[in-house]
Amino acid sequence: MGVSEQLRIPIICGPTASGKTGVAMDLAGEYAVEIISADSRQIIKYLDIGTAKPTIEEQRKVSFHLIDLIEPGERYSAVRFLVDSDRAVSDILNRGHIPLVVGGTGLYLRALTEGVVKIEENDNPELREKLQRQMEELGPEEMHRRLAELDPDEAARIHPNNKVRVIRALEICELAGQSKTTLVASGAYKKSKYEYEYFCLVPPRDELYA
């Protein structure tokens, strides 16, 4: 495991209590790893209980980024996370170390891997829930057909059965009033300058809920 210009930044993801931090700490014990948190609760100062925030001892052993970043009540968007994460990755690579993303919050992970609309200041769970309900009621073929009407180029890149990406593309259309294709062309859609690869931990259910 080494650093190169072709490095795909690894993301360790998985459900709560799946052992993400433990795996990351083990890797940091073997390699020159620095950890970037992608958890929307860990960025908040003083919010230590119930957030699985790394302990003081863990922070002494390994460099963590994007934790204790904002004050309680301060707004923090996916766009800002993407900018902060890109900066952290650049700094880590410049030190000759390996950035490792651990998390976390779906909105933040999608920002890293898919990009984010610049005008999207906050997540919109109500809109996503509405689109998810429509997906269940109307089915993937109909939702994909709707996307093809709004953004034919993006629809051509997404299989109808990829419900998550179809919903995300429709969400962008509603949030921005424009298609993702138009936003990308106009520069209003921001993407990370790095490539990422998921490594998902999926322990047996009896271990998770023991």
Secondary structure as GFF3:
##gff-version 3
##sequence-region A 1 210
A	DSSP	beta_strand	9	13	.	.	.	ID=ss1
A	DSSP	alpha_helix	20	30	.	.	.	ID=ss2
A	DSSP	beta_strand	33	37	.	.	.	ID=ss3
A	DSSP	alpha_helix	56	61	.	.	.	ID=ss4
A	DSSP	beta_strand	64	65	.	.	.	ID=ss5
A	DSSP	alpha_helix	78	94	.	.	.	ID=ss6
A	DSSP	beta_strand	98	102	.	.	.	ID=ss7
A	DSSP	alpha_helix	106	114	.	.	.	ID=ss8
A	DSSP	beta_strand	116	117	.	.	.	ID=ss9
A	DSSP	alpha_helix	125	138	.	.	.	ID=ss10
A	DSSP	alpha_helix	140	150	.	.	.	ID=ss11
A	DSSP	alpha_helix	152	157	.	.	.	ID=ss12
A	DSSP	alpha_helix	163	176	.	.	.	ID=ss13
A	DSSP	alpha_helix	180	186	.	.	.	ID=ss14
A	DSSP	beta_strand	189	190	.	.	.	ID=ss15
A	DSSP	beta_strand	196	200	.	.	.	ID=ss16
A	DSSP	alpha_helix	205	208	.	.	.	ID=ss17
###
